[in-house]
Amino acid sequence: MRNSRNQQDNRGTKRPVTKEKKINKSNQEREIPVPKSLEKKSRETMRLNRYISNAGICSRREADELIAKGLITVNGKVVTELGIQVSIKDDVQYQGKKLNPENKVYILLNKPKDVVTTASDPQGRPTVLDIISGACAERVYSVGRLDRQTTGVLLLTNDGDLSKKLTHPSYNCPKIYHVYTDKPVTQTHLKQIADGIELEDGLIRADSISYADANDKTQVGIEIHSGKNRIVRRIFEHLGYKVVKLDRVYFSGLTKKGLPRGKWRFLTQQEVKLLKAGLLT
């Protein structure tokens, strides 16, 4: 499936023509018709906000704001009209850079420890993009972040709409973590986390929480939908525990089942469909 799509991408970068001439070994010329799939692609149009979102800049709603502010040009002219149609032959630019409505890519990574989720690191530490280097020609980025020491499920994509949906608080994207602490967690503290504790940035409560191993109370499983920075570590630190290991095992229906640490794979079409519908369980 990937090879087929890449071939389509390569064809899409050529300028569409109705026919071209080729000189054969006998120096005779013959006409070679352009594939119908290429001609069809050249005629396709889409709304400008979708074009911008497909380029990985932002969501469609945010693209409408860029258009309304006069920050988008089409073929050298500022466009402020919402709903305008454009095609791949048009020159669409934002901040002087030409946008490319890339194919959507969805990569699931089982993130290892000591790897950062930013696109680059000033300290020269390895990034998740280093791990998936060569996976695709499109520019992808992580949906949300895992800190350097946290391992587990991480989604990378160039789908701005989906990324916005999965990280927005109103979506309540569920996440499950396997927490290892430096000492046994008391039943009282489990209940306190479930009921809610007050941190410096507000009240936070777990959707569910329990011991991950009945014989080892230093291991806790916690489900939470908050996307606040370092939220799981801060919850346990607030109660006097040190998190010695943190692994995300579930993210909005995606798991690392069958995916070794440090390995990645593309999501299946069915997984993408269900993820967008919010039905992946």
C-alpha positions in Angstrom: 0.0 0.0 0.0 2.8 2.4 0.8 4.7 1.7 -2.4 1.5 2.3 -4.4 0.8 5.6 -2.7 4.4 6.8 -3.1 4.2 6.1 -6.8 1.1 8.2 -6.9 2.9 11.0 -5.0 5.7 10.9 -7.5 3.3 11.2 -10.4 1.5 14.1 -8.7 4.6 16.2 -8.6 4.9 16.3 -12.4 3.2 19.0 -14.4 0.1 17.5 -16.0 0.0 17.6 -19.8 -2.2 16.0 -22.4 0.5 14.3 -24.3 4.3 14.3 -24.7 6.7 13.1 -27.3 9.4 10.5 -26.9 12.2 9.6 -29.3 12.7 5.9 -29.7 15.9 4.1 -30.8 15.0 4.6 -34.4 14.7 8.3 -33.9 11.0 8.1 -34.7 8.5 10.0 -32.6 5.4 8.7 -31.0 2.8 10.1 -28.7 2.5 8.8 -25.2 -0.8 9.5 -23.4 -0.6 10.7 -19.8 -2.3 8.3 -17.4 -5.9 9.1 -16.6 -5.2 9.0 -12.9 -2.8 11.9 -13.3 -5.1 13.9 -15.5 -7.9 13.4 -12.9 -5.6 14.5 -10.0 -4.7 17.7 -11.8 -8.4 18.6 -12.2 -9.3 18.0 -8.5 -10.1 21.0 -6.4 -10.6 21.5 -2.6 -11.5 24.2 -0.2 -8.5 26.4 0.6 -8.8 25.7 4.4 -8.5 21.9 3.6 -5.5 22.5 1.4 -3.8 24.4 4.2 -4.7 21.7 6.8 -3.5 19.0 4.4 -0.1 20.8 4.3 0.3 20.1 8.0 0.1 23.8 9.0 -2.9 23.7 11.3 -6.5 22.6 11.5 -9.2 23.7 9.1 -10.7 26.1 11.6 -7.3 27.7 12.3 -6.8 27.9 8.5 -10.0 29.9 8.2 -8.5 32.4 10.6 -5.3 32.7 8.6 -7.3 33.3 5.5 -9.5 35.9 7.2 -6.4 37.7 8.4 -5.0 37.9 4.9 -2.0 35.7 5.7 -2.6 33.4 2.7 -1.8 34.1 -0.9 -3.0 32.1 -3.9 -1.0 32.6 -7.1 0.6 35.7 -5.7 -2.7 37.4 -4.5 -3.9 37.7 -0.9 -7.1 35.8 -0.4 -9.5 36.6 2.4 -12.6 34.8 1.1 -13.5 31.7 2.9 -14.6 28.7 0.9 -12.5 29.4 -2.2 -11.5 26.4 -4.2 -7.9 25.6 -5.2 -6.1 22.8 -6.9 -2.6 21.3 -6.7 -1.6 23.5 -9.7 -2.2 26.7 -7.7 0.6 28.4 -5.8 -0.6 28.6 -2.2 1.7 30.3 0.2 1.9 31.1 3.9 4.6 33.5 5.3 6.3 33.3 1.9 6.5 29.5 1.8 4.7 27.4 -0.7 2.4 24.9 0.8 2.1 21.3 -0.3 -1.2 19.4 0.3 0.5 16.2 1.4 -1.0 12.8 1.7 -2.0 12.0 5.3 0.5 9.8 7.2 -0.2 8.1 10.5 2.7 6.4 12.4 2.4 4.6 15.7 5.7 4.5 17.7 6.6 2.6 20.9 8.8 5.4 22.2 11.9 4.4 24.1 13.5 6.2 27.0 15.9 9.1 26.6 14.3 10.2 23.3 12.6 13.6 23.0 9.4 14.3 21.0 10.4 17.7 19.6 11.4 18.0 16.0 15.0 18.9 17.0 16.9 19.2 20.2 19.5 21.9 21.0 21.4 19.5 23.2 21.7 17.0 20.4 19.7 14.3 22.0 17.9 11.7 19.8 14.4 12.6 18.8 11.4 10.5 17.7 11.9 11.8 14.2 15.4 10.2 14.2 13.7 6.8 14.9 11.3 7.1 12.0 13.8 8.7 9.6 13.1 7.5 6.1 9.6 6.2 6.9 7.9 8.8 4.6 8.6 11.9 2.6 5.9 13.9 4.4 6.7 16.0 7.4 5.1 14.5 10.5 5.0 15.6 14.1 3.9 14.0 17.4 0.4 14.3 18.7 0.9 15.7 22.2 4.2 14.9 23.9 5.8 12.4 26.2 8.7 13.7 28.3 12.2 12.3 27.6 12.0 9.6 30.4 8.5 8.4 29.5 8.1 5.5 27.2 5.2 4.0 25.2 2.5 4.8 22.7 3.0 7.9 20.6 1.2 8.9 17.4 2.9 10.9 14.7 1.0 12.5 11.8 0.7 15.4 9.4 -3.1 15.4 9.9 -3.7 18.8 11.5 -7.4 18.3 12.1 -6.9 14.9 13.8 -4.0 16.3 16.0 -6.2 19.2 17.1 -9.0 16.9 18.0 -6.9 14.4 20.0 -5.2 17.2 22.0 -8.2 19.5 22.6 -9.6 19.2 26.2 -13.2 18.9 24.9 -12.3 15.6 23.1 -11.4 13.9 26.4 -8.8 11.7 24.8 -8.2 8.7 27.1 -4.7 7.7 28.0 -3.6 4.9 30.3 -0.2 4.8 32.0 1.7 2.1 33.9 3.4 3.9 36.8 6.3 2.5 38.8 7.0 4.4 42.1 9.8 4.4 44.6 7.6 3.0 47.4 4.2 1.3 47.8 1.2 3.5 47.0 -1.4 3.4 49.7 -5.0 2.7 49.1 -5.8 6.0 50.7 -3.8 7.8 48.0 -5.4 5.8 45.2 -8.8 7.0 46.4 -7.5 10.5 46.8 -6.3 10.5 43.2 -9.6 9.1 42.0 -11.6 11.8 43.9 -9.3 14.6 42.8 -6.3 16.5 44.1 -5.5 20.2 43.8 -2.3 20.9 41.9 -0.7 24.3 41.2 -2.7 24.5 37.9 -6.0 23.3 39.2 -8.0 20.3 40.3 -7.1 17.0 38.6 -8.7 13.5 39.0 -8.1 10.1 37.4 -10.8 8.6 35.3 -9.8 5.3 37.0 -6.9 4.0 39.0 -5.8 0.7 40.6 -2.8 -1.4 41.3 -1.3 -2.9 38.2 0.1 -5.9 40.1 -1.8 -7.2 43.1 1.5 -8.3 44.7 3.5 -5.1 44.0 1.9 -1.9 45.2 4.6 0.2 43.7 3.0 -0.5 40.3 -0.2 1.5 39.5 -2.3 1.7 36.4 -4.0 5.1 35.9 -6.4 6.3 33.2 -6.6 10.0 32.6 -7.7 12.3 29.8 -5.9 15.5 30.9 -3.1 16.6 28.5 -1.4 18.9 31.0 2.4 18.8 31.0 3.9 16.0 33.1 0.5 15.5 34.8 1.0 11.9 35.9 4.4 12.5 37.4 3.1 15.6 39.2 0.1 13.8 40.7 2.4 11.2 42.4 5.1 13.7 43.3 2.4 15.8 45.0 1.6 12.9 47.3 5.3 12.2 48.1 6.2 9.5 45.6 8.9 9.5 43.0 8.0 8.0 39.6 10.9 5.8 38.7 9.4 4.5 35.4 6.4 5.7 33.4 5.0 3.9 30.4 2.0 4.9 28.3 0.2 1.8 27.2 -2.9 3.2 25.6 -3.7 6.4 23.7 -7.3 7.0 22.4 -7.6 3.3 21.5 -4.1 2.8 20.2 -1.9 0.3 22.1 1.7 -0.9 21.6 0.6 -4.5 21.4 3.0 -6.4 19.1 5.2 -3.3 18.8 8.6 -3.7 20.5 10.2 -0.7 22.2 11.8 1.7 19.7 9.8 0.3 16.8 7.1 1.9 14.7 4.4 1.0 12.1 1.9 2.7 10.0 -1.7 2.7 11.2 -4.1 0.6 9.1 -6.9 2.3 7.1 -9.4 0.8 9.5 -7.5 2.2 12.6 -7.4 5.6 11.1 -11.1 5.5 10.3 -12.0 4.4 13.8 -9.6 6.9 15.4 -11.2 9.8 13.5 -14.6 8.6 14.5 -13.6 8.3 18.2 -14.6 4.6 18.2 -11.3 2.9 18.5 -11.3 0.7 21.6 
